[in-house]
Amino acid sequence: MTSWPDRGLPMSGRHVLRLIRQVNGDKLDNGPIVMHCSAGIGRTGTIILIDVILRRLFCAKEADIVDMFKTLRNQRASCIQVEGQFVFIVLSVLDYIKIKMPKHREKVNKFMDDFKSALLPSS
């Protein structure tokens, strides 16, 4: 992921989802994964939180994203550096849900439409 700028966002959440799938698929044991960007907090925290959320969803467990974010920040100061990274996490998880959980696709699409309408001023 060399095109993801520090304190910025990657072009697509799907690239991050593919990276997470590849890293988890390449593991040879159940040990921890070591991941690090230049500072170890922004991009690293973003990927870690997406992975943790997806693991919970995969196990059909509740995923309180805000609580999980707070827990991660308590464990690693300043983890997830900018608001855009948090929004990116939410949108990437919604993209995953839309792809992998078709029964929720309509709700996700409605949320995304409402979200875009709230962000973009009406013409």
LUMNUBA-93035 format. One record per atom (N, C-alpha, C): residue in one letter; atom name; x, z, y. Coordinates in Angstrom, 3 decimals, always signed. Layout:
N
+------+------+----------+----------+----------+
| type | atom |       xx |       zz |       yy |
+------+------+----------+----------+----------+
|    A |   CA |        X |        Z |        Y |
...
+------+------+----------+----------+----------+
# end
This chain:
123
+------+------+----------+----------+----------+
| type | atom |       xx |       zz |       yy |
+------+------+----------+----------+----------+
|    M |    N |   +0.842 |   +0.000 |   -1.180 |
|    M |   CA |   +0.000 |   +0.000 |   +0.000 |
|    M |    C |   +0.889 |   +0.000 |   +1.245 |
|    T |    N |   +1.647 |   -1.020 |   +1.402 |
|    T |   CA |   +2.589 |   -1.083 |   +2.516 |
|    T |    C |   +1.937 |   -1.492 |   +3.833 |
|    S |    N |   +0.713 |   -1.984 |   +3.799 |
|    S |   CA |   +0.071 |   -2.443 |   +5.035 |
|    S |    C |   -0.832 |   -1.383 |   +5.665 |
|    W |    N |   -0.816 |   -0.171 |   +5.158 |
|    W |   CA |   -1.648 |   +0.899 |   +5.698 |
|    W |    C |   -0.838 |   +1.644 |   +6.748 |
|    P |    N |   -1.171 |   +1.491 |   +8.038 |
|    P |   CA |   -0.357 |   +2.110 |   +9.090 |
|    P |    C |   -0.517 |   +3.630 |   +9.143 |
|    D |    N |   +0.538 |   +4.304 |   +9.559 |
|    D |   CA |   +0.501 |   +5.751 |   +9.733 |
|    D |    C |   -0.595 |   +6.098 |  +10.735 |
|    R |    N |   -1.392 |   +7.118 |  +10.420 |
|    R |   CA |   -2.511 |   +7.581 |  +11.242 |
|    R |    C |   -3.592 |   +6.519 |  +11.404 |
|    G |    N |   -3.527 |   +5.481 |  +10.585 |
|    G |   CA |   -4.494 |   +4.398 |  +10.674 |
|    G |    C |   -5.321 |   +4.284 |   +9.414 |
|    L |    N |   -5.905 |   +3.108 |   +9.240 |
|    L |   CA |   -6.781 |   +2.848 |   +8.099 |
|    L |    C |   -6.369 |   +1.557 |   +7.416 |
|    P |    N |   -6.537 |   +1.499 |   +6.097 |
|    P |   CA |   -6.279 |   +0.232 |   +5.406 |
|    P |    C |   -7.394 |   -0.762 |   +5.729 |
|    M |    N |   -7.160 |   -2.003 |   +5.436 |
|    M |   CA |   -8.152 |   -3.033 |   +5.724 |
|    M |    C |   -9.416 |   -2.881 |   +4.883 |
|    S |    N |   -9.269 |   -2.343 |   +3.679 |
|    S |   CA |  -10.415 |   -2.260 |   +2.778 |
|    S |    C |  -10.323 |   -1.028 |   +1.895 |
|    G |    N |  -11.465 |   -0.408 |   +1.670 |
|    G |   CA |  -11.515 |   +0.721 |   +0.752 |
|    G |    C |  -11.318 |   +0.290 |   -0.690 |
|    R |    N |  -11.629 |   -0.951 |   -0.975 |
|    R |   CA |  -11.497 |   -1.426 |   -2.360 |
|    R |    C |  -10.042 |   -1.428 |   -2.814 |
|    H |    N |   -9.116 |   -1.672 |   -1.893 |
|    H |   CA |   -7.692 |   -1.611 |   -2.250 |
|    H |    C |   -7.316 |   -0.192 |   -2.666 |
|    V |    N |   -7.835 |   +0.780 |   -1.948 |
|    V |   CA |   -7.554 |   +2.180 |   -2.271 |
|    V |    C |   -8.206 |   +2.548 |   -3.597 |
|    L |    N |   -9.438 |   +2.106 |   -3.818 |
|    L |   CA |  -10.119 |   +2.389 |   -5.089 |
|    L |    C |   -9.342 |   +1.782 |   -6.257 |
|    R |    N |   -8.823 |   +0.567 |   -6.076 |
|    R |   CA |   -8.010 |   -0.062 |   -7.132 |
|    R |    C |   -6.727 |   +0.723 |   -7.386 |
|    L |    N |   -6.083 |   +1.185 |   -6.314 |
|    L |   CA |   -4.859 |   +1.979 |   -6.458 |
|    L |    C |   -5.143 |   +3.259 |   -7.239 |
|    I |    N |   -6.214 |   +3.940 |   -6.898 |
|    I |   CA |   -6.575 |   +5.176 |   -7.604 |
|    I |    C |   -6.831 |   +4.887 |   -9.078 |
|    R |    N |   -7.573 |   +3.819 |   -9.352 |
|    R |   CA |   -7.848 |   +3.452 |  -10.755 |
|    R |    C |   -6.553 |   +3.146 |  -11.497 |
|    Q |    N |   -5.651 |   +2.419 |  -10.858 |
|    Q |   CA |   -4.385 |   +2.069 |  -11.506 |
|    Q |    C |   -3.534 |   +3.310 |  -11.753 |
|    V |    N |   -3.416 |   +4.178 |  -10.765 |
|    V |   CA |   -2.606 |   +5.392 |  -10.926 |
|    V |    C |   -3.170 |   +6.249 |  -12.049 |
|    N |    N |   -4.471 |   +6.449 |  -12.058 |
|    N |   CA |   -5.082 |   +7.264 |  -13.108 |
|    N |    C |   -4.980 |   +6.595 |  -14.477 |
|    G |    N |   -5.041 |   +5.280 |  -14.510 |
|    G |   CA |   -4.937 |   +4.558 |  -15.772 |
|    G |    C |   -3.532 |   +4.525 |  -16.332 |
|    D |    N |   -2.528 |   +4.592 |  -15.463 |
|    D |   CA |   -1.132 |   +4.533 |  -15.893 |
|    D |    C |   -0.568 |   +5.877 |  -16.319 |
|    K |    N |   -1.324 |   +6.948 |  -16.108 |
|    K |   CA |   -0.820 |   +8.273 |  -16.479 |
|    K |    C |   -0.644 |   +8.377 |  -17.988 |
|    L |    N |   +0.444 |   +8.980 |  -18.393 |
|    L |   CA |   +0.725 |   +9.142 |  -19.818 |
|    L |    C |   +0.294 |  +10.507 |  -20.341 |
|    D |    N |   +0.007 |  +11.435 |  -19.447 |
|    D |   CA |   -0.403 |  +12.774 |  -19.866 |
|    D |    C |   -1.413 |  +13.327 |  -18.868 |
|    N |    N |   -1.753 |  +14.580 |  -19.016 |
|    N |   CA |   -2.712 |  +15.205 |  -18.114 |
|    N |    C |   -2.036 |  +15.963 |  -16.977 |
|    G |    N |   -0.758 |  +15.744 |  -16.783 |
|    G |   CA |   -0.033 |  +16.428 |  -15.718 |
|    G |    C |   -0.451 |  +15.932 |  -14.345 |
|    P |    N |   +0.053 |  +16.595 |  -13.321 |
|    P |   CA |   -0.320 |  +16.211 |  -11.957 |
|    P |    C |   +0.290 |  +14.878 |  -11.541 |
|    I |    N |   -0.329 |  +14.276 |  -10.551 |
|    I |   CA |   +0.183 |  +13.048 |   -9.953 |
|    I |    C |   +0.886 |  +13.441 |   -8.662 |
|    V |    N |   +2.062 |  +12.908 |   -8.435 |
|    V |   CA |   +2.772 |  +13.153 |   -7.185 |
|    V |    C |   +2.567 |  +11.931 |   -6.302 |
|    M |    N |   +2.035 |  +12.166 |   -5.110 |
|    M |   CA |   +1.765 |  +11.083 |   -4.178 |
|    M |    C |   +2.247 |  +11.528 |   -2.807 |
|    H |    N |   +2.865 |  +10.611 |   -2.072 |
|    H |   CA |   +3.385 |  +11.003 |   -0.762 |
|    H |    C |   +3.502 |   +9.796 |   +0.149 |
|    C |    N |   +3.025 |   +9.951 |   +1.385 |
|    C |   CA |   +3.274 |   +8.951 |   +2.423 |
|    C |    C |   +4.379 |   +9.515 |   +3.316 |
|    S |    N |   +4.595 |   +8.970 |   +4.480 |
|    S |   CA |   +5.728 |   +9.433 |   +5.295 |
|    S |    C |   +5.638 |  +10.913 |   +5.650 |
|    A |    N |   +4.482 |  +11.383 |   +6.093 |
|    A |   CA |   +4.334 |  +12.803 |   +6.435 |
|    A |    C |   +3.667 |  +13.604 |   +5.318 |
|    G |    N |   +3.020 |  +12.907 |   +4.401 |
|    G |   CA |   +2.368 |  +13.592 |   +3.282 |
|    G |    C |   +1.033 |  +14.211 |   +3.619 |
|    I |    N |   +0.412 |  +13.783 |   +4.719 |
|    I |   CA |   -0.860 |  +14.406 |   +5.078 |
|    I |    C |   -1.991 |  +13.417 |   +5.363 |
|    G |    N |   -1.751 |  +12.350 |   +6.075 |
|    G |   CA |   -2.818 |  +11.429 |   +6.458 |
|    G |    C |   -3.260 |  +10.523 |   +5.329 |
|    R |    N |   -2.429 |   +9.563 |   +5.010 |
|    R |   CA |   -2.769 |   +8.605 |   +3.954 |
|    R |    C |   -2.831 |   +9.288 |   +2.599 |
|    T |    N |   -1.896 |  +10.194 |   +2.355 |
|    T |   CA |   -1.891 |  +10.928 |   +1.084 |
|    T |    C |   -3.169 |  +11.738 |   +0.935 |
|    G |    N |   -3.533 |  +12.478 |   +1.963 |
|    G |   CA |   -4.751 |  +13.292 |   +1.915 |
|    G |    C |   -5.995 |  +12.452 |   +1.730 |
|    T |    N |   -6.020 |  +11.296 |   +2.368 |
|    T |   CA |   -7.164 |  +10.395 |   +2.240 |
|    T |    C |   -7.333 |   +9.956 |   +0.790 |
|    I |    N |   -6.260 |   +9.524 |   +0.165 |
|    I |   CA |   -6.325 |   +9.074 |   -1.230 |
|    I |    C |   -6.678 |  +10.235 |   -2.152 |
|    I |    N |   -6.072 |  +11.385 |   -1.923 |
|    I |   CA |   -6.348 |  +12.543 |   -2.784 |
|    I |    C |   -7.817 |  +12.930 |   -2.703 |
|    L |    N |   -8.371 |  +12.995 |   -1.490 |
|    L |   CA |   -9.770 |  +13.409 |   -1.370 |
|    L |    C |  -10.710 |  +12.389 |   -2.003 |
|    I |    N |  -10.445 |  +11.109 |   -1.829 |
|    I |   CA |  -11.270 |  +10.096 |   -2.494 |
|    I |    C |  -11.210 |  +10.295 |   -4.006 |
|    D |    N |  -10.015 |  +10.498 |   -4.545 |
|    D |   CA |   -9.851 |  +10.690 |   -5.994 |
|    D |    C |  -10.613 |  +11.922 |   -6.480 |
|    V |    N |  -10.503 |  +13.021 |   -5.757 |
|    V |   CA |  -11.187 |  +14.258 |   -6.162 |
|    V |    C |  -12.705 |  +14.058 |   -6.139 |
|    I |    N |  -13.210 |  +13.416 |   -5.107 |
|    I |   CA |  -14.654 |  +13.163 |   -5.012 |
|    I |    C |  -15.114 |  +12.285 |   -6.166 |
|    L |    N |  -14.385 |  +11.207 |   -6.435 |
|    L |   CA |  -14.782 |  +10.293 |   -7.510 |
|    L |    C |  -14.739 |  +10.975 |   -8.871 |
|    R |    N |  -13.760 |  +11.836 |   -9.083 |
|    R |   CA |  -13.695 |  +12.570 |  -10.355 |
|    R |    C |  -14.933 |  +13.447 |  -10.535 |
|    R |    N |  -15.365 |  +14.095 |   -9.455 |
|    R |   CA |  -16.564 |  +14.939 |   -9.531 |
|    R |    C |  -17.793 |  +14.076 |   -9.822 |
|    L |    N |  -17.911 |  +12.959 |   -9.136 |
|    L |   CA |  -19.054 |  +12.076 |   -9.366 |
|    L |    C |  -19.052 |  +11.544 |  -10.794 |
|    F |    N |  -17.872 |  +11.199 |  -11.294 |
|    F |   CA |  -17.750 |  +10.679 |  -12.656 |
|    F |    C |  -18.224 |  +11.700 |  -13.682 |
|    C |    N |  -18.012 |  +12.978 |  -13.388 |
|    C |   CA |  -18.450 |  +14.062 |  -14.280 |
|    C |    C |  -19.871 |  +14.519 |  -13.957 |
|    A |    N |  -20.569 |  +13.767 |  -13.102 |
|    A |   CA |  -21.944 |  +14.080 |  -12.694 |
|    A |    C |  -22.044 |  +15.455 |  -12.042 |
|    K |    N |  -21.023 |  +15.802 |  -11.261 |
|    K |   CA |  -21.030 |  +17.065 |  -10.528 |
|    K |    C |  -21.305 |  +16.784 |   -9.056 |
|    E |    N |  -21.826 |  +17.798 |   -8.382 |
|    E |   CA |  -22.071 |  +17.677 |   -6.951 |
|    E |    C |  -20.738 |  +17.547 |   -6.222 |
|    A |    N |  -20.733 |  +16.736 |   -5.177 |
|    A |   CA |  -19.514 |  +16.543 |   -4.387 |
|    A |    C |  -19.840 |  +16.796 |   -2.921 |
|    D |    N |  -19.602 |  +18.010 |   -2.469 |
|    D |   CA |  -19.794 |  +18.361 |   -1.062 |
|    D |    C |  -18.532 |  +17.937 |   -0.315 |
|    I |    N |  -18.587 |  +16.775 |   +0.304 |
|    I |   CA |  -17.393 |  +16.175 |   +0.890 |
|    I |    C |  -16.798 |  +17.050 |   +1.991 |
|    V |    N |  -17.640 |  +17.637 |   +2.814 |
|    V |   CA |  -17.123 |  +18.472 |   +3.907 |
|    V |    C |  -16.419 |  +19.704 |   +3.347 |
|    D |    N |  -17.023 |  +20.345 |   +2.350 |
|    D |   CA |  -16.400 |  +21.520 |   +1.741 |
|    D |    C |  -15.085 |  +21.151 |   +1.052 |
|    M |    N |  -15.071 |  +20.012 |   +0.367 |
|    M |   CA |  -13.853 |  +19.563 |   -0.302 |
|    M |    C |  -12.764 |  +19.241 |   +0.726 |
|    F |    N |  -13.164 |  +18.673 |   +1.851 |
|    F |   CA |  -12.231 |  +18.392 |   +2.946 |
|    F |    C |  -11.616 |  +19.687 |   +3.471 |
|    K |    N |  -12.458 |  +20.695 |   +3.695 |
|    K |   CA |  -11.964 |  +21.985 |   +4.192 |
|    K |    C |  -11.007 |  +22.631 |   +3.192 |
|    T |    N |  -11.343 |  +22.564 |   +1.918 |
|    T |   CA |  -10.478 |  +23.128 |   +0.879 |
|    T |    C |   -9.119 |  +22.435 |   +0.882 |
|    L |    N |   -9.133 |  +21.120 |   +0.949 |
|    L |   CA |   -7.880 |  +20.359 |   +0.961 |
|    L |    C |   -7.047 |  +20.704 |   +2.199 |
|    R |    N |   -7.703 |  +20.841 |   +3.346 |
|    R |   CA |   -6.970 |  +21.190 |   +4.576 |
|    R |    C |   -6.423 |  +22.611 |   +4.527 |
|    N |    N |   -7.094 |  +23.501 |   +3.802 |
|    N |   CA |   -6.558 |  +24.854 |   +3.630 |
|    N |    C |   -5.316 |  +24.841 |   +2.743 |
|    Q |    N |   -5.255 |  +23.885 |   +1.824 |
|    Q |   CA |   -4.123 |  +23.787 |   +0.914 |
|    Q |    C |   -2.961 |  +23.002 |   +1.521 |
|    R |    N |   -3.268 |  +22.111 |   +2.446 |
|    R |   CA |   -2.243 |  +21.260 |   +3.067 |
|    R |    C |   -2.609 |  +21.079 |   +4.538 |
|    A |    N |   -1.925 |  +21.788 |   +5.410 |
|    A |   CA |   -2.241 |  +21.772 |   +6.841 |
|    A |    C |   -2.295 |  +20.347 |   +7.393 |
|    S |    N |   -3.283 |  +20.084 |   +8.203 |
|    S |   CA |   -3.484 |  +18.791 |   +8.881 |
|    S |    C |   -3.740 |  +17.629 |   +7.934 |
|    C |    N |   -4.057 |  +17.941 |   +6.688 |
|    C |   CA |   -4.340 |  +16.880 |   +5.719 |
|    C |    C |   -5.544 |  +16.075 |   +6.216 |
|    I |    N |   -5.428 |  +14.775 |   +6.173 |
|    I |   CA |   -6.372 |  +13.833 |   +6.754 |
|    I |    C |   -6.298 |  +14.032 |   +8.271 |
|    Q |    N |   -5.513 |  +13.190 |   +8.903 |
|    Q |   CA |   -5.094 |  +13.409 |  +10.286 |
|    Q |    C |   -6.108 |  +13.033 |  +11.351 |
|    V |    N |   -6.853 |  +11.974 |  +11.142 |
|    V |   CA |   -7.733 |  +11.475 |  +12.201 |
|    V |    C |   -9.149 |  +11.288 |  +11.667 |
|    E |    N |  -10.113 |  +11.311 |  +12.587 |
|    E |   CA |  -11.519 |  +11.171 |  +12.200 |
|    E |    C |  -11.763 |   +9.892 |  +11.408 |
|    G |    N |  -11.092 |   +8.830 |  +11.810 |
|    G |   CA |  -11.276 |   +7.554 |  +11.123 |
|    G |    C |  -10.950 |   +7.637 |   +9.645 |
|    Q |    N |   -9.964 |   +8.451 |   +9.278 |
|    Q |   CA |   -9.625 |   +8.608 |   +7.862 |
|    Q |    C |  -10.760 |   +9.306 |   +7.114 |
|    F |    N |  -11.405 |  +10.287 |   +7.759 |
|    F |   CA |  -12.535 |  +10.961 |   +7.112 |
|    F |    C |  -13.699 |   +9.985 |   +6.927 |
|    V |    N |  -13.997 |   +9.203 |   +7.955 |
|    V |   CA |  -15.061 |   +8.192 |   +7.844 |
|    V |    C |  -14.705 |   +7.194 |   +6.750 |
|    F |    N |  -13.438 |   +6.794 |   +6.683 |
|    F |   CA |  -12.979 |   +5.870 |   +5.645 |
|    F |    C |  -13.225 |   +6.450 |   +4.253 |
|    I |    N |  -12.991 |   +7.736 |   +4.083 |
|    I |   CA |  -13.233 |   +8.402 |   +2.795 |
|    I |    C |  -14.697 |   +8.266 |   +2.414 |
|    V |    N |  -15.578 |   +8.613 |   +3.338 |
|    V |   CA |  -17.019 |   +8.554 |   +3.064 |
|    V |    C |  -17.439 |   +7.128 |   +2.726 |
|    L |    N |  -16.993 |   +6.157 |   +3.510 |
|    L |   CA |  -17.380 |   +4.766 |   +3.266 |
|    L |    C |  -16.811 |   +4.243 |   +1.949 |
|    S |    N |  -15.605 |   +4.646 |   +1.595 |
|    S |   CA |  -15.014 |   +4.219 |   +0.318 |
|    S |    C |  -15.785 |   +4.792 |   -0.862 |
|    V |    N |  -16.177 |   +6.054 |   -0.750 |
|    V |   CA |  -16.961 |   +6.678 |   -1.822 |
|    V |    C |  -18.324 |   +5.993 |   -1.934 |
|    L |    N |  -18.947 |   +5.691 |   -0.805 |
|    L |   CA |  -20.232 |   +4.986 |   -0.840 |
|    L |    C |  -20.076 |   +3.599 |   -1.455 |
|    D |    N |  -18.982 |   +2.924 |   -1.144 |
|    D |   CA |  -18.713 |   +1.614 |   -1.734 |
|    D |    C |  -18.583 |   +1.734 |   -3.250 |
|    Y |    N |  -17.883 |   +2.764 |   -3.701 |
|    Y |   CA |  -17.740 |   +3.013 |   -5.137 |
|    Y |    C |  -19.112 |   +3.249 |   -5.773 |
|    I |    N |  -19.921 |   +4.086 |   -5.139 |
|    I |   CA |  -21.256 |   +4.388 |   -5.674 |
|    I |    C |  -22.080 |   +3.110 |   -5.764 |
|    K |    N |  -22.007 |   +2.286 |   -4.734 |
|    K |   CA |  -22.768 |   +1.036 |   -4.713 |
|    K |    C |  -22.363 |   +0.118 |   -5.863 |
|    I |    N |  -21.077 |   +0.086 |   -6.173 |
|    I |   CA |  -20.570 |   -0.787 |   -7.232 |
|    I |    C |  -20.836 |   -0.207 |   -8.623 |
|    K |    N |  -20.546 |   +1.063 |   -8.803 |
|    K |   CA |  -20.562 |   +1.671 |  -10.134 |
|    K |    C |  -21.868 |   +2.371 |  -10.503 |
|    M |    N |  -22.710 |   +2.648 |   -9.522 |
|    M |   CA |  -23.958 |   +3.359 |   -9.791 |
|    M |    C |  -25.118 |   +2.563 |   -9.194 |
|    P |    N |  -25.494 |   +1.453 |   -9.841 |
|    P |   CA |  -26.482 |   +0.534 |   -9.270 |
|    P |    C |  -27.822 |   +1.182 |   -8.910 |
|    K |    N |  -28.185 |   +2.258 |   -9.596 |
|    K |   CA |  -29.480 |   +2.884 |   -9.289 |
|    K |    C |  -29.501 |   +3.472 |   -7.878 |
|    H |    N |  -28.327 |   +3.688 |   -7.287 |
|    H |   CA |  -28.240 |   +4.241 |   -5.933 |
|    H |    C |  -27.939 |   +3.172 |   -4.878 |
|    R |    N |  -27.828 |   +1.927 |   -5.298 |
|    R |   CA |  -27.410 |   +0.850 |   -4.396 |
|    R |    C |  -28.325 |   +0.722 |   -3.172 |
|    E |    N |  -29.624 |   +0.781 |   -3.391 |
|    E |   CA |  -30.565 |   +0.614 |   -2.282 |
|    E |    C |  -30.406 |   +1.732 |   -1.240 |
|    K |    N |  -30.248 |   +2.966 |   -1.707 |
|    K |   CA |  -30.063 |   +4.093 |   -0.781 |
|    K |    C |  -28.755 |   +3.955 |   -0.006 |
|    V |    N |  -27.708 |   +3.540 |   -0.699 |
|    V |   CA |  -26.413 |   +3.365 |   -0.034 |
|    V |    C |  -26.508 |   +2.252 |   +1.007 |
|    N |    N |  -27.144 |   +1.142 |   +0.649 |
|    N |   CA |  -27.293 |   +0.038 |   +1.599 |
|    N |    C |  -28.072 |   +0.474 |   +2.838 |
|    K |    N |  -29.129 |   +1.253 |   +2.640 |
|    K |   CA |  -29.910 |   +1.745 |   +3.776 |
|    K |    C |  -29.054 |   +2.655 |   +4.647 |
|    F |    N |  -28.320 |   +3.565 |   +4.019 |
|    F |   CA |  -27.444 |   +4.451 |   +4.792 |
|    F |    C |  -26.433 |   +3.638 |   +5.593 |
|    M |    N |  -25.827 |   +2.651 |   +4.951 |
|    M |   CA |  -24.811 |   +1.832 |   +5.618 |
|    M |    C |  -25.417 |   +1.073 |   +6.800 |
|    D |    N |  -26.617 |   +0.530 |   +6.618 |
|    D |   CA |  -27.286 |   -0.172 |   +7.717 |
|    D |    C |  -27.571 |   +0.779 |   +8.874 |
|    D |    N |  -28.080 |   +1.971 |   +8.554 |
|    D |   CA |  -28.360 |   +2.971 |   +9.592 |
|    D |    C |  -27.074 |   +3.403 |  +10.293 |
|    F |    N |  -26.015 |   +3.568 |   +9.516 |
|    F |   CA |  -24.719 |   +3.978 |  +10.068 |
|    F |    C |  -24.191 |   +2.920 |  +11.035 |
|    K |    N |  -24.247 |   +1.666 |  +10.618 |
|    K |   CA |  -23.775 |   +0.578 |  +11.483 |
|    K |    C |  -24.613 |   +0.487 |  +12.753 |
|    S |    N |  -25.923 |   +0.667 |  +12.618 |
|    S |   CA |  -26.799 |   +0.623 |  +13.792 |
|    S |    C |  -26.472 |   +1.743 |  +14.768 |
|    A |    N |  -26.126 |   +2.902 |  +14.240 |
|    A |   CA |  -25.789 |   +4.039 |  +15.102 |
|    A |    C |  -24.463 |   +3.812 |  +15.827 |
|    L |    N |  -23.551 |   +3.092 |  +15.189 |
|    L |   CA |  -22.237 |   +2.851 |  +15.792 |
|    L |    C |  -22.222 |   +1.695 |  +16.778 |
|    L |    N |  -22.992 |   +0.664 |  +16.456 |
|    L |   CA |  -22.962 |   -0.549 |  +17.269 |
|    L |    C |  -24.141 |   -0.567 |  +18.235 |
|    P |    N |  -23.877 |   -0.745 |  +19.514 |
|    P |   CA |  -24.980 |   -0.775 |  +20.478 |
|    P |    C |  -25.865 |   -1.998 |  +20.264 |
|    S |    N |  -27.146 |   -1.823 |  +20.522 |
|    S |   CA |  -28.093 |   -2.940 |  +20.391 |
|    S |    C |  -27.847 |   -3.947 |  +21.503 |
|    S |    N |  -28.039 |   -5.230 |  +21.179 |
|    S |   CA |  -27.840 |   -6.271 |  +22.194 |
|    S |    C |  -29.092 |   -6.463 |  +23.006 |
+------+------+----------+----------+----------+
# end
